[in-house]
């Protein structure tokens, strides 16, 4: 499994993931905010399964 996400893409996903999780903790009691774990996890590992299916690659190195 090689990385398919670049640095900017990963940074944006971290911000979005943390923001959604923070909303789940502090905002309305809804489990939908925990969906923020998905972009956070993909950013931490540097690989997105949807990118592979669609043939997208934002990382320059393999």
Residue pairs with C-beta under 8 A, 6 or more apart in sequence:
1 47
2 47
2 62
3 46
3 47
3 59
3 61
3 62
4 46
4 47
4 48
4 51
4 52
4 56
4 57
4 58
4 59
5 13
5 42
5 43
5 46
5 47
5 48
5 51
5 58
5 59
6 58
6 59
6 60
8 58
9 43
9 58
9 59
10 43
10 46
11 43
13 39
13 40
13 42
13 43
14 39
14 40
14 43
14 44
16 36
16 39
17 36
17 37
17 38
17 39
17 40
17 41
17 43
18 36
18 40
19 36
20 33
20 34
20 35
20 36
20 39
21 33
21 34
21 36
21 37
21 40
23 33
23 36
24 30
24 31
24 32
24 33
24 34
24 36
25 33
27 33
42 48
42 49
46 59
48 56
51 57
51 58
